[in-house]
Amino acid sequence: MKPIDPQDVQLMLDSMLDEQLFLQMEMTTGAYASHRDSSKFTASTFLKNGSVRYVQGSIAGSGPFRVGLKTGEGWVYSEGLTHYENDGGDRLVLAGYDSEGKLVVGLQLGRHPF
């Protein structure tokens, strides 16, 4: 993965506009860290192969970035994104890593299941 290029990410978001896509999202504050230190508060969210069709997609910020996808019914939103991978058209993978290089947030869009 490489640091986010907002223009490239925006082009990819635009190319997937109004398509039925697969969505994977995850967020963690260190869900597996509490077994080492019980004083750590942990939280996590995970969604794999959800279905989404958005009518507007945008990336904002100066890094870390946020991506919002406006659907017909509401919004999908992810913040804290630092890196991405564009495989040439079928998948856009976005991730946010903390200062220790650990994954904190992920947002993936694809034309095929993950």
MIKOLMAR-228541 format. One record per residue: residue number from 0; x, y, z of N, C-alpha, C, CB in turn. Coordinates in steps of 0.05 Angstrom, whole numbers, plus 5000, padded with zeros to 4 digits. Glycine has a CB too. Example, Ala and Ser with C-alpha at 12.3 -4.5 7.8 and 13.67 -1.06 7.14 Angstrom:
! MIKOLMAR-228541
<num = 0 nc1 = 5264 nc2 = 4886 nc3 = 5156 cac1 = 5246 cac2 = 4910 cac3 = 5156 cc1 = 5264 cc2 = 4934 cc3 = 5156 cbc1 = 5226 cbc2 = 4911 cbc3 = 5181>
<num = 1 nc1 = 5257 nc2 = 4955 nc3 = 5142 cac1 = 5273 cac2 = 4979 cac3 = 5143 cc1 = 5258 cc2 = 5001 cc3 = 5157 cbc1 = 5282 cbc2 = 4988 cbc3 = 5114>
//
This chain:
! MIKOLMAR-228541
<num = 0 nc1 = 5017 nc2 = 4976 nc3 = 5000 cac1 = 5000 cac2 = 5000 cac3 = 5000 cc1 = 5018 cc2 = 5025 cc3 = 5000 cbc1 = 4981 cbc2 = 5000 cbc3 = 5024>
<num = 1 nc1 = 5007 nc2 = 5046 nc3 = 4989 cac1 = 5022 cac2 = 5071 cac3 = 4988 cc1 = 5006 cc2 = 5094 cc3 = 5000 cbc1 = 5030 cbc2 = 5078 cbc3 = 4959>
<num = 2 nc1 = 5020 nc2 = 5115 nc3 = 5008 cac1 = 5005 cac2 = 5138 cac3 = 5019 cc1 = 4983 cc2 = 5148 cc3 = 5000 cbc1 = 5024 cbc2 = 5161 cbc3 = 5026>
<num = 3 nc1 = 4961 nc2 = 5157 nc3 = 5011 cac1 = 4939 cac2 = 5165 cac3 = 4995 cc1 = 4946 cc2 = 5189 cc3 = 4977 cbc1 = 4915 cbc2 = 5173 cbc3 = 5013>
<num = 4 nc1 = 4938 nc2 = 5185 nc3 = 4951 cac1 = 4939 cac2 = 5207 cac3 = 4932 cc1 = 4909 cc2 = 5214 cc3 = 4928 cbc1 = 4953 cbc2 = 5198 cbc3 = 4904>
<num = 5 nc1 = 4900 nc2 = 5236 nc3 = 4939 cac1 = 4871 cac2 = 5242 cac3 = 4939 cc1 = 4860 cc2 = 5244 cc3 = 4910 cbc1 = 4866 cbc2 = 5268 cbc3 = 4953>
<num = 6 nc1 = 4875 nc2 = 5254 nc3 = 4891 cac1 = 4865 cac2 = 5256 cac3 = 4864 cc1 = 4860 cc2 = 5228 cc3 = 4852 cbc1 = 4884 cbc2 = 5272 cbc3 = 4846>
<num = 7 nc1 = 4878 nc2 = 5210 nc3 = 4857 cac1 = 4875 cac2 = 5182 cac3 = 4847 cc1 = 4851 cc2 = 5169 cc3 = 4860 cbc1 = 4900 cbc2 = 5166 cbc3 = 4851>
<num = 8 nc1 = 4848 nc2 = 5172 nc3 = 4886 cac1 = 4826 cac2 = 5160 cac3 = 4901 cc1 = 4800 cc2 = 5172 cc3 = 4891 cbc1 = 4829 cbc2 = 5165 cbc3 = 4931>
<num = 9 nc1 = 4798 nc2 = 5199 nc3 = 4886 cac1 = 4774 cac2 = 5211 cac3 = 4876 cc1 = 4766 cc2 = 5200 cc3 = 4849 cbc1 = 4777 cbc2 = 5241 cbc3 = 4876>
<num = 10 nc1 = 4786 nc2 = 5197 nc3 = 4832 cac1 = 4781 cac2 = 5185 cac3 = 4805 cc1 = 4769 cc2 = 5157 cc3 = 4807 cbc1 = 4807 cbc2 = 5184 cbc3 = 4788>
<num = 11 nc1 = 4779 nc2 = 5141 nc3 = 4826 cac1 = 4769 cac2 = 5114 cac3 = 4829 cc1 = 4741 cc2 = 5115 cc3 = 4841 cbc1 = 4788 cbc2 = 5098 cbc3 = 4848>
<num = 12 nc1 = 4736 nc2 = 5133 nc3 = 4860 cac1 = 4709 cac2 = 5135 cac3 = 4871 cc1 = 4689 cc2 = 5144 cc3 = 4849 cbc1 = 4708 cbc2 = 5156 cbc3 = 4894>
<num = 13 nc1 = 4697 nc2 = 5162 nc3 = 4832 cac1 = 4680 cac2 = 5171 cac3 = 4810 cc1 = 4675 cc2 = 5148 cc3 = 4791 cbc1 = 4693 cbc2 = 5195 cbc3 = 4796>
<num = 14 nc1 = 4694 nc2 = 5131 nc3 = 4786 cac1 = 4691 cac2 = 5109 cac3 = 4767 cc1 = 4672 cc2 = 5088 cc3 = 4776 cbc1 = 4718 cbc2 = 5097 cbc3 = 4761>
<num = 15 nc1 = 4667 nc2 = 5087 nc3 = 4803 cac1 = 4649 cac2 = 5066 cac3 = 4814 cc1 = 4621 cc2 = 5077 cc3 = 4821 cbc1 = 4662 cbc2 = 5055 cbc3 = 4839>
<num = 16 nc1 = 4617 nc2 = 5103 nc3 = 4814 cac1 = 4592 cac2 = 5116 cac3 = 4821 cc1 = 4568 cc2 = 5102 cc3 = 4809 cbc1 = 4593 cbc2 = 5145 cbc3 = 4810>
<num = 17 nc1 = 4548 nc2 = 5099 nc3 = 4825 cac1 = 4522 cac2 = 5087 cac3 = 4817 cc1 = 4524 cc2 = 5058 cc3 = 4807 cbc1 = 4510 cbc2 = 5104 cbc3 = 4795>
<num = 18 nc1 = 4543 nc2 = 5044 nc3 = 4818 cac1 = 4545 cac2 = 5015 cac3 = 4813 cc1 = 4539 cc2 = 5000 cc3 = 4838 cbc1 = 4574 cbc2 = 5007 cbc3 = 4802>
<num = 19 nc1 = 4528 nc2 = 4976 nc3 = 4835 cac1 = 4524 cac2 = 4958 cac3 = 4859 cc1 = 4551 cc2 = 4946 cc3 = 4866 cbc1 = 4502 cbc2 = 4936 cbc3 = 4853>
<num = 20 nc1 = 4561 nc2 = 4953 nc3 = 4890 cac1 = 4588 cac2 = 4945 cac3 = 4898 cc1 = 4587 cc2 = 4929 cc3 = 4923 cbc1 = 4606 cbc2 = 4970 cbc3 = 4901>
<num = 21 nc1 = 4610 nc2 = 4915 nc3 = 4928 cac1 = 4614 cac2 = 4902 cac3 = 4953 cc1 = 4630 cc2 = 4921 cc3 = 4971 cbc1 = 4629 cbc2 = 4874 cbc3 = 4949>
<num = 22 nc1 = 4623 nc2 = 4921 nc3 = 4996 cac1 = 4636 cac2 = 4939 cac3 = 5016 cc1 = 4647 cc2 = 4923 cc3 = 5039 cbc1 = 4616 cbc2 = 4960 cbc3 = 5026>
<num = 23 nc1 = 4672 nc2 = 4929 nc3 = 5046 cac1 = 4683 cac2 = 4918 cac3 = 5070 cc1 = 4693 cc2 = 4942 cc3 = 5087 cbc1 = 4707 cbc2 = 4898 cbc3 = 5064>
<num = 24 nc1 = 4685 nc2 = 4942 nc3 = 5112 cac1 = 4694 cac2 = 4964 cac3 = 5131 cc1 = 4703 cc2 = 4951 cc3 = 5156 cbc1 = 4671 cbc2 = 4984 cbc3 = 5136>
<num = 25 nc1 = 4724 nc2 = 4962 nc3 = 5168 cac1 = 4732 cac2 = 4954 cac3 = 5194 cc1 = 4744 cc2 = 4977 cc3 = 5209 cbc1 = 4752 cbc2 = 4931 cbc3 = 5192>
<num = 26 nc1 = 4742 nc2 = 4976 nc3 = 5236 cac1 = 4753 cac2 = 4996 cac3 = 5253 cc1 = 4760 cc2 = 4982 cc3 = 5279 cbc1 = 4733 cbc2 = 5020 cbc3 = 5258>
<num = 27 nc1 = 4783 nc2 = 4989 nc3 = 5290 cac1 = 4791 cac2 = 4977 cac3 = 5315 cc1 = 4808 cc2 = 4997 cc3 = 5331 cbc1 = 4805 cbc2 = 4951 cbc3 = 5311>
<num = 28 nc1 = 4804 nc2 = 4997 nc3 = 5357 cac1 = 4822 cac2 = 5012 cac3 = 5374 cc1 = 4842 cc2 = 4994 cc3 = 5387 cbc1 = 4806 cbc2 = 5028 cbc3 = 5396>
<num = 29 nc1 = 4844 nc2 = 4969 nc3 = 5377 cac1 = 4862 cac2 = 4950 cac3 = 5389 cc1 = 4846 cc2 = 4928 cc3 = 5403 cbc1 = 4881 cbc2 = 4963 cbc3 = 5409>
<num = 30 nc1 = 4828 nc2 = 4916 nc3 = 5388 cac1 = 4809 cac2 = 4896 cac3 = 5399 cc1 = 4823 cc2 = 4873 cc3 = 5413 cbc1 = 4791 cbc2 = 4886 cbc3 = 5378>
<num = 31 nc1 = 4848 nc2 = 4867 nc3 = 5405 cac1 = 4862 cac2 = 4845 cac3 = 5416 cc1 = 4882 cc2 = 4854 cc3 = 5437 cbc1 = 4876 cbc2 = 4829 cbc3 = 5395>
<num = 32 nc1 = 4883 nc2 = 4880 nc3 = 5443 cac1 = 4903 cac2 = 4890 cac3 = 5462 cc1 = 4895 cc2 = 4887 cc3 = 5491 cbc1 = 4908 cbc2 = 4919 cbc3 = 5457>
<num = 33 nc1 = 4869 nc2 = 4884 nc3 = 5497 cac1 = 4860 cac2 = 4884 cac3 = 5525 cc1 = 4870 cc2 = 4859 cc3 = 5539 cbc1 = 4830 cbc2 = 4886 cbc3 = 5526>
<num = 34 nc1 = 4876 nc2 = 4838 nc3 = 5525 cac1 = 4886 cac2 = 4814 cac3 = 5539 cc1 = 4914 cc2 = 4818 cc3 = 5551 cbc1 = 4886 cbc2 = 4790 cbc3 = 5521>
<num = 35 nc1 = 4928 nc2 = 4839 nc3 = 5541 cac1 = 4955 cac2 = 4846 cac3 = 5551 cc1 = 4953 cc2 = 4867 cc3 = 5572 cbc1 = 4973 cbc2 = 4855 cbc3 = 5529>
<num = 36 nc1 = 4933 nc2 = 4884 nc3 = 5570 cac1 = 4929 cac2 = 4907 cac3 = 5589 cc1 = 4900 cc2 = 4911 cc3 = 5593 cbc1 = 4944 cbc2 = 4933 cbc3 = 5578>
<num = 37 nc1 = 4889 nc2 = 4902 nc3 = 5615 cac1 = 4860 cac2 = 4903 cac3 = 5619 cc1 = 4850 cc2 = 4932 cc3 = 5623 cbc1 = 4853 cbc2 = 4887 cbc3 = 5644>
<num = 38 nc1 = 4867 nc2 = 4951 nc3 = 5626 cac1 = 4858 cac2 = 4979 cac3 = 5628 cc1 = 4853 cc2 = 4992 cc3 = 5601 cbc1 = 4879 cbc2 = 4996 cbc3 = 5643>
<num = 39 nc1 = 4860 nc2 = 4979 nc3 = 5579 cac1 = 4856 cac2 = 4990 cac3 = 5552 cc1 = 4827 cc2 = 4986 cc3 = 5545 cbc1 = 4874 cbc2 = 4976 cbc3 = 5532>
<num = 40 nc1 = 4815 nc2 = 5007 nc3 = 5535 cac1 = 4788 cac2 = 5006 cac3 = 5524 cc1 = 4790 cc2 = 4997 cc3 = 5495 cbc1 = 4773 cbc2 = 5033 cbc3 = 5527>
<num = 41 nc1 = 4775 nc2 = 4977 nc3 = 5488 cac1 = 4776 cac2 = 4967 cac3 = 5461 cc1 = 4748 cc2 = 4969 cc3 = 5448 cbc1 = 4785 cbc2 = 4938 cbc3 = 5460>
<num = 42 nc1 = 4749 nc2 = 4975 nc3 = 5422 cac1 = 4724 cac2 = 4976 cac3 = 5406 cc1 = 4731 cc2 = 4967 cc3 = 5378 cbc1 = 4712 cbc2 = 5004 cbc3 = 5406>
<num = 43 nc1 = 4713 nc2 = 4954 nc3 = 5364 cac1 = 4718 cac2 = 4946 cac3 = 5337 cc1 = 4691 cc2 = 4944 cc3 = 5322 cbc1 = 4733 cbc2 = 4920 cbc3 = 5336>
<num = 44 nc1 = 4693 nc2 = 4946 nc3 = 5296 cac1 = 4670 cac2 = 4942 cac3 = 5278 cc1 = 4681 cc2 = 4928 cc3 = 5253 cbc1 = 4657 cbc2 = 4970 cbc3 = 5270>
<num = 45 nc1 = 4665 nc2 = 4910 nc3 = 5242 cac1 = 4673 cac2 = 4895 cac3 = 5218 cc1 = 4648 cc2 = 4889 cc3 = 5202 cbc1 = 4688 cbc2 = 4869 cbc3 = 5226>
<num = 46 nc1 = 4650 nc2 = 4894 nc3 = 5176 cac1 = 4630 cac2 = 4888 cac3 = 5156 cc1 = 4644 cc2 = 4877 cc3 = 5132 cbc1 = 4612 cbc2 = 4913 cbc3 = 5149>
<num = 47 nc1 = 4636 nc2 = 4854 nc3 = 5122 cac1 = 4648 cac2 = 4842 cac3 = 5099 cc1 = 4626 cc2 = 4836 cc3 = 5078 cbc1 = 4664 cbc2 = 4817 cbc3 = 5106>
<num = 48 nc1 = 4631 nc2 = 4845 nc3 = 5053 cac1 = 4613 cac2 = 4840 cac3 = 5031 cc1 = 4585 cc2 = 4851 cc3 = 5034 cbc1 = 4612 cbc2 = 4810 cbc3 = 5026>
<num = 49 nc1 = 4583 nc2 = 4874 nc3 = 5048 cac1 = 4558 cac2 = 4888 cac3 = 5048 cc1 = 4553 cc2 = 4900 cc3 = 5020 cbc1 = 4558 cbc2 = 4911 cbc3 = 5069>
<num = 50 nc1 = 4529 nc2 = 4907 nc3 = 5014 cac1 = 4522 cac2 = 4918 cac3 = 4988 cc1 = 4518 cc2 = 4948 cc3 = 4990 cbc1 = 4497 cbc2 = 4904 cbc3 = 4977>
<num = 51 nc1 = 4530 nc2 = 4962 nc3 = 4971 cac1 = 4527 cac2 = 4991 cac3 = 4971 cc1 = 4526 cc2 = 5002 cc3 = 4942 cbc1 = 4550 cbc2 = 5005 cbc3 = 4987>
<num = 52 nc1 = 4510 nc2 = 5022 nc3 = 4938 cac1 = 4509 cac2 = 5037 cac3 = 4913 cc1 = 4508 cc2 = 5066 cc3 = 4922 cbc1 = 4484 cbc2 = 5029 cbc3 = 4894>
<num = 53 nc1 = 4528 nc2 = 5082 nc3 = 4913 cac1 = 4528 cac2 = 5109 cac3 = 4922 cc1 = 4525 cc2 = 5128 cc3 = 4898 cbc1 = 4554 cbc2 = 5115 cbc3 = 4936>
<num = 54 nc1 = 4512 nc2 = 5151 nc3 = 4904 cac1 = 4507 cac2 = 5171 cac3 = 4884 cc1 = 4527 cc2 = 5194 cc3 = 4885 cbc1 = 4479 cbc2 = 5182 cbc3 = 4887>
<num = 55 nc1 = 4543 nc2 = 5195 nc3 = 4906 cac1 = 4565 cac2 = 5214 cac3 = 4909 cc1 = 4586 cc2 = 5202 cc3 = 4926 cbc1 = 4555 cbc2 = 5241 cbc3 = 4921>
<num = 56 nc1 = 4611 nc2 = 5204 nc3 = 4918 cac1 = 4633 cac2 = 5194 cac3 = 4933 cc1 = 4655 cc2 = 5215 cc3 = 4934 cbc1 = 4644 cbc2 = 5167 cbc3 = 4922>
<num = 57 nc1 = 4666 nc2 = 5221 nc3 = 4957 cac1 = 4686 cac2 = 5242 cac3 = 4959 cc1 = 4707 cc2 = 5235 cc3 = 4980 cbc1 = 4673 cbc2 = 5269 cbc3 = 4964>
<num = 58 nc1 = 4731 nc2 = 5245 nc3 = 4975 cac1 = 4753 cac2 = 5244 cac3 = 4994 cc1 = 4759 cc2 = 5272 cc3 = 5003 cbc1 = 4778 cbc2 = 5229 cbc3 = 4982>
<num = 59 nc1 = 4765 nc2 = 5276 nc3 = 5028 cac1 = 4770 cac2 = 5303 cac3 = 5039 cc1 = 4791 cc2 = 5301 cc3 = 5060 cbc1 = 4744 cbc2 = 5315 cbc3 = 5050>
<num = 60 nc1 = 4802 nc2 = 5324 nc3 = 5066 cac1 = 4823 cac2 = 5326 cac3 = 5087 cc1 = 4850 cc2 = 5329 cc3 = 5075 cbc1 = 4822 cbc2 = 5302 cbc3 = 5105>
<num = 61 nc1 = 4870 nc2 = 5334 nc3 = 5093 cac1 = 4897 cac2 = 5337 cac3 = 5084 cc1 = 4915 cc2 = 5314 cc3 = 5094 cbc1 = 4908 cbc2 = 5364 cbc3 = 5093>
<num = 62 nc1 = 4903 nc2 = 5294 nc3 = 5106 cac1 = 4916 cac2 = 5271 cac3 = 5116 cc1 = 4919 cc2 = 5272 cc3 = 5146 cbc1 = 4944 cbc2 = 5269 cbc3 = 5104>
<num = 63 nc1 = 4909 nc2 = 5251 nc3 = 5160 cac1 = 4893 cac2 = 5230 cac3 = 5149 cc1 = 4868 cc2 = 5240 cc3 = 5135 cbc1 = 4885 cbc2 = 5211 cbc3 = 5172>
<num = 64 nc1 = 4858 nc2 = 5224 nc3 = 5117 cac1 = 4835 cac2 = 5231 cac3 = 5100 cc1 = 4809 cc2 = 5218 cc3 = 5110 cbc1 = 4841 cbc2 = 5223 cbc3 = 5071>
<num = 65 nc1 = 4787 nc2 = 5229 nc3 = 5099 cac1 = 4761 cac2 = 5217 cac3 = 5104 cc1 = 4748 cc2 = 5213 cc3 = 5077 cbc1 = 4744 cbc2 = 5235 cbc3 = 5123>
<num = 66 nc1 = 4732 nc2 = 5192 nc3 = 5075 cac1 = 4717 cac2 = 5185 cac3 = 5051 cc1 = 4688 cc2 = 5183 cc3 = 5059 cbc1 = 4728 cbc2 = 5159 cbc3 = 5037>
<num = 67 nc1 = 4671 nc2 = 5196 nc3 = 5044 cac1 = 4642 cac2 = 5194 cac3 = 5048 cc1 = 4629 cc2 = 5184 cc3 = 5023 cbc1 = 4630 cbc2 = 5221 cbc3 = 5056>
<num = 68 nc1 = 4610 nc2 = 5166 nc3 = 5026 cac1 = 4594 cac2 = 5155 cac3 = 5004 cc1 = 4565 cc2 = 5161 cc3 = 5009 cbc1 = 4600 cbc2 = 5124 cbc3 = 5000>
<num = 69 nc1 = 4553 nc2 = 5178 nc3 = 4993 cac1 = 4525 cac2 = 5184 cac3 = 4996 cc1 = 4508 cc2 = 5164 cc3 = 4981 cbc1 = 4519 cbc2 = 5213 cbc3 = 4987>
<num = 70 nc1 = 4491 nc2 = 5149 nc3 = 4995 cac1 = 4474 cac2 = 5130 cac3 = 4983 cc1 = 4446 cc2 = 5142 cc3 = 4980 cbc1 = 4473 cbc2 = 5103 cbc3 = 5000>
<num = 71 nc1 = 4428 nc2 = 5127 nc3 = 4968 cac1 = 4401 cac2 = 5137 cac3 = 4966 cc1 = 4387 cc2 = 5139 cc3 = 4992 cbc1 = 4385 cbc2 = 5118 cbc3 = 4948>
<num = 72 nc1 = 4397 nc2 = 5125 nc3 = 5013 cac1 = 4384 cac2 = 5125 cac3 = 5039 cc1 = 4400 cc2 = 5139 cc3 = 5061 cbc1 = 4379 cbc2 = 5097 cbc3 = 5047>
<num = 73 nc1 = 4425 nc2 = 5145 nc3 = 5056 cac1 = 4441 cac2 = 5157 cac3 = 5077 cc1 = 4470 cc2 = 5159 cc3 = 5069 cbc1 = 4439 cbc2 = 5141 cbc3 = 5103>
<num = 74 nc1 = 4488 nc2 = 5155 nc3 = 5088 cac1 = 4517 cac2 = 5159 cac3 = 5083 cc1 = 4533 cc2 = 5135 cc3 = 5095 cbc1 = 4527 cbc2 = 5185 cbc3 = 5096>
<num = 75 nc1 = 4555 nc2 = 5129 nc3 = 5081 cac1 = 4576 cac2 = 5112 cac3 = 5092 cc1 = 4600 cc2 = 5130 cc3 = 5095 cbc1 = 4582 cbc2 = 5086 cbc3 = 5073>
<num = 76 nc1 = 4613 nc2 = 5129 nc3 = 5118 cac1 = 4634 cac2 = 5149 cac3 = 5124 cc1 = 4657 cc2 = 5135 cc3 = 5138 cbc1 = 4623 cbc2 = 5172 cbc3 = 5141>
<num = 77 nc1 = 4681 nc2 = 5141 nc3 = 5130 cac1 = 4705 cac2 = 5130 cac3 = 5143 cc1 = 4726 cc2 = 5152 cc3 = 5145 cbc1 = 4716 cbc2 = 5105 cbc3 = 5127>
<num = 78 nc1 = 4738 nc2 = 5154 nc3 = 5169 cac1 = 4758 cac2 = 5175 cac3 = 5174 cc1 = 4783 cc2 = 5162 cc3 = 5186 cbc1 = 4746 cbc2 = 5196 cbc3 = 5194>
<num = 79 nc1 = 4806 nc2 = 5176 nc3 = 5181 cac1 = 4831 cac2 = 5167 cac3 = 5191 cc1 = 4847 cc2 = 5151 cc3 = 5171 cbc1 = 4827 cbc2 = 5150 cbc3 = 5216>
<num = 80 nc1 = 4840 nc2 = 5154 nc3 = 5145 cac1 = 4852 cac2 = 5138 cac3 = 5124 cc1 = 4879 cc2 = 5150 cc3 = 5116 cbc1 = 4834 cbc2 = 5136 cbc3 = 5099>
<num = 81 nc1 = 4899 nc2 = 5133 nc3 = 5113 cac1 = 4926 cac2 = 5142 cac3 = 5107 cc1 = 4938 cc2 = 5129 cc3 = 5082 cbc1 = 4944 cbc2 = 5137 cbc3 = 5130>
<num = 82 nc1 = 4929 nc2 = 5105 nc3 = 5075 cac1 = 4942 cac2 = 5090 cac3 = 5053 cc1 = 4920 cc2 = 5079 cc3 = 5034 cbc1 = 4960 cbc2 = 5068 cbc3 = 5063>
<num = 83 nc1 = 4928 nc2 = 5072 nc3 = 5010 cac1 = 4909 cac2 = 5060 cac3 = 4991 cc1 = 4923 cc2 = 5042 cc3 = 4972 cbc1 = 4894 cbc2 = 5082 cbc3 = 4976>
<num = 84 nc1 = 4907 nc2 = 5026 nc3 = 4958 cac1 = 4916 cac2 = 5009 cac3 = 4937 cc1 = 4893 cc2 = 5009 cc3 = 4916 cbc1 = 4922 cbc2 = 4979 cbc3 = 4947>
<num = 85 nc1 = 4901 nc2 = 5015 nc3 = 4891 cac1 = 4883 cac2 = 5015 cac3 = 4869 cc1 = 4892 cc2 = 4993 cc3 = 4850 cbc1 = 4881 cbc2 = 5043 cbc3 = 4854>
<num = 86 nc1 = 4876 nc2 = 4972 nc3 = 4847 cac1 = 4886 cac2 = 4950 cac3 = 4830 cc1 = 4879 cc2 = 4953 cc3 = 4801 cbc1 = 4873 cbc2 = 4924 cbc3 = 4841>
<num = 87 nc1 = 4872 nc2 = 4977 nc3 = 4793 cac1 = 4867 cac2 = 4981 cac3 = 4764 cc1 = 4838 cc2 = 4982 cc3 = 4757 cbc1 = 4880 cbc2 = 4961 cbc3 = 4749>
<num = 88 nc1 = 4820 nc2 = 4982 nc3 = 4776 cac1 = 4792 cac2 = 4985 cac3 = 4769 cc1 = 4772 cc2 = 4969 cc3 = 4783 cbc1 = 4790 cbc2 = 4980 cbc3 = 4741>
<num = 89 nc1 = 4779 nc2 = 4945 nc3 = 4793 cac1 = 4758 cac2 = 4928 cac3 = 4806 cc1 = 4756 cc2 = 4932 cc3 = 4836 cbc1 = 4764 cbc2 = 4899 cbc3 = 4800>
<num = 90 nc1 = 4778 nc2 = 4942 nc3 = 4848 cac1 = 4777 cac2 = 4945 cac3 = 4878 cc1 = 4792 cc2 = 4971 cc3 = 4885 cbc1 = 4790 cbc2 = 4921 cbc3 = 4892>
<num = 91 nc1 = 4781 nc2 = 4984 nc3 = 4905 cac1 = 4795 cac2 = 5006 cac3 = 4918 cc1 = 4797 cc2 = 4999 cc3 = 4948 cbc1 = 4780 cbc2 = 5033 cbc3 = 4914>
<num = 92 nc1 = 4822 nc2 = 4997 nc3 = 4957 cac1 = 4827 cac2 = 4989 cac3 = 4985 cc1 = 4840 cc2 = 5014 cc3 = 4999 cbc1 = 4846 cbc2 = 4964 cbc3 = 4987>
<num = 93 nc1 = 4827 nc2 = 5023 nc3 = 5020 cac1 = 4836 cac2 = 5045 cac3 = 5036 cc1 = 4841 cc2 = 5036 cc3 = 5065 cbc1 = 4816 cbc2 = 5069 cbc3 = 5035>
<num = 94 nc1 = 4862 nc2 = 5045 nc3 = 5077 cac1 = 4868 cac2 = 5037 cac3 = 5104 cc1 = 4880 cc2 = 5061 cc3 = 5119 cbc1 = 4888 cbc2 = 5014 cbc3 = 5105>
<num = 95 nc1 = 4876 nc2 = 5060 nc3 = 5145 cac1 = 4888 cac2 = 5080 cac3 = 5163 cc1 = 4905 cc2 = 5066 cc3 = 5183 cbc1 = 4867 cbc2 = 5097 cbc3 = 5177>
<num = 96 nc1 = 4931 nc2 = 5074 nc3 = 5185 cac1 = 4950 cac2 = 5062 cac3 = 5204 cc1 = 4957 cc2 = 5082 cc3 = 5225 cbc1 = 4975 cbc2 = 5051 cbc3 = 5189>
<num = 97 nc1 = 4962 nc2 = 5072 nc3 = 5250 cac1 = 4970 cac2 = 5090 cac3 = 5271 cc1 = 5000 cc2 = 5095 cc3 = 5270 cbc1 = 4962 cbc2 = 5079 cbc3 = 5299>
<num = 98 nc1 = 5011 nc2 = 5109 nc3 = 5289 cac1 = 5040 cac2 = 5116 cac3 = 5289 cc1 = 5058 cc2 = 5092 cc3 = 5292 cbc1 = 5046 cbc2 = 5136 cbc3 = 5311>
<num = 99 nc1 = 5047 nc2 = 5069 nc3 = 5301 cac1 = 5062 cac2 = 5044 cac3 = 5304 cc1 = 5059 cc2 = 5026 cc3 = 5280 cbc1 = 5053 cbc2 = 5030 cbc3 = 5330>
<num = 100 nc1 = 5044 nc2 = 5035 nc3 = 5260 cac1 = 5039 cac2 = 5019 cac3 = 5236 cc1 = 5017 cc2 = 4999 cc3 = 5239 cbc1 = 5065 cbc2 = 5006 cbc3 = 5229>
<num = 101 nc1 = 5001 nc2 = 5001 nc3 = 5259 cac1 = 4979 cac2 = 4982 cac3 = 5263 cc1 = 4954 cc2 = 4993 cc3 = 5250 cbc1 = 4974 cbc2 = 4977 cbc3 = 5293>
<num = 102 nc1 = 4939 nc2 = 4974 nc3 = 5238 cac1 = 4914 cac2 = 4981 cac3 = 5224 cc1 = 4893 cc2 = 4991 cc3 = 5245 cbc1 = 4903 cbc2 = 4957 cbc3 = 5209>
<num = 103 nc1 = 4881 nc2 = 5014 nc3 = 5239 cac1 = 4861 cac2 = 5026 cac3 = 5256 cc1 = 4834 cc2 = 5026 cc3 = 5242 cbc1 = 4868 cbc2 = 5054 cbc3 = 5265>
<num = 104 nc1 = 4834 nc2 = 5032 nc3 = 5215 cac1 = 4809 cac2 = 5033 cac3 = 5200 cc1 = 4814 cc2 = 5024 cc3 = 5172 cbc1 = 4799 cbc2 = 5062 cbc3 = 5200>
<num = 105 nc1 = 4794 nc2 = 5011 nc3 = 5160 cac1 = 4796 cac2 = 5002 cac3 = 5133 cc1 = 4769 cc2 = 5005 cc3 = 5118 cbc1 = 4804 cbc2 = 4972 cbc3 = 5131>
<num = 106 nc1 = 4771 nc2 = 5013 nc3 = 5093 cac1 = 4747 cac2 = 5016 cac3 = 5076 cc1 = 4754 cc2 = 5005 cc3 = 5049 cbc1 = 4738 cbc2 = 5046 cbc3 = 5074>
<num = 107 nc1 = 4739 nc2 = 4985 nc3 = 5040 cac1 = 4745 cac2 = 4972 cac3 = 5014 cc1 = 4720 cc2 = 4971 cc3 = 4998 cbc1 = 4757 cbc2 = 4944 cbc3 = 5018>
<num = 108 nc1 = 4723 nc2 = 4979 nc3 = 4972 cac1 = 4701 cac2 = 4977 cac3 = 4953 cc1 = 4709 cc2 = 4959 cc3 = 4930 cbc1 = 4693 cbc2 = 5005 cbc3 = 4943>
<num = 109 nc1 = 4691 nc2 = 4942 nc3 = 4921 cac1 = 4699 cac2 = 4924 cac3 = 4899 cc1 = 4675 cc2 = 4916 cc3 = 4882 cbc1 = 4712 cbc2 = 4900 cbc3 = 4910>
<num = 110 nc1 = 4681 nc2 = 4910 nc3 = 4858 cac1 = 4660 cac2 = 4900 cac3 = 4840 cc1 = 4655 cc2 = 4870 cc3 = 4843 cbc1 = 4668 cbc2 = 4906 cbc3 = 4811>
<num = 111 nc1 = 4672 nc2 = 4857 nc3 = 4858 cac1 = 4670 cac2 = 4828 cac3 = 4864 cc1 = 4673 cc2 = 4824 cc3 = 4894 cbc1 = 4692 cbc2 = 4812 cbc3 = 4849>
<num = 112 nc1 = 4662 nc2 = 4803 nc3 = 4906 cac1 = 4664 cac2 = 4798 cac3 = 4935 cc1 = 4693 cc2 = 4797 cc3 = 4944 cbc1 = 4649 cbc2 = 4773 cbc3 = 4942>
<num = 113 nc1 = 4697 nc2 = 4804 nc3 = 4969 cac1 = 4723 cac2 = 4802 cac3 = 4981 cc1 = 4727 cc2 = 4775 cc3 = 4994 cbc1 = 4727 cbc2 = 4824 cbc3 = 5002>
//
